[in-house]
């Protein structure tokens, strides 16, 4: 393992996911993190996955209110997210997208091998139908913030990987916006190679690290 990989591993306190936590899709043959393992990541790294929203809640809540989007009442938050989760799971079945629930938040994991070509931030045309379904559901359940997080493996320079992760996150945001998801709900951030899920030593691990995550968080009255 080179120094870059070692530093990346230490940056998340040893929370690299072993390949034993991977599953293989019988339809596509692609490897992905199991939903059980992803759920564990959500609990262990809550400050990263499910903590403060990109840009902060106050500023974004004001923008949403200005766009005519209100908050979900406290007693109805769980049901609201239950319904959204159910629909997203139905629509993404067999697409390679993992839907993970953590509390009242959702994470959609988009593996790059089905979303982007190598070194490209252009969404694969064959993946468009899947993202169209995601867009429809996100547009329907508008009382949520939508954070889009881009990640890469360690191949290439830090600067290039950072830019690539940002461009991929932006591409997904533009796609969702163009299909009915209000721009006021969207925010993007690229993490480059700094948040690996698996070892970058193997191709299987690098494939798992190349991903975009869509984090869906309800707009609540206390936001």
Buried (B, 14 or more C-beta within 10 A) or exposed (E): EEEEBEEBBEEBEEBBBEEEBBBEBEEBEBBBBBBEBBBBBBEEBEEBBBEEBBBEBEEBBEBBEEEEBEBBEEEEBEEBBEEBBEBBBEBBEEBBBBBBBBBBBBBBBBBBBBBBEEEBBEBBEEBEEBBBBBBBBBBEBBBBBBBBBBBBBBBBEEEBBBBBBBBBBBBBBBBBBEBEBBBBBBBBBBBBBBBBBBBBEEEEBBBBBBBBBBBBBBBBEEB
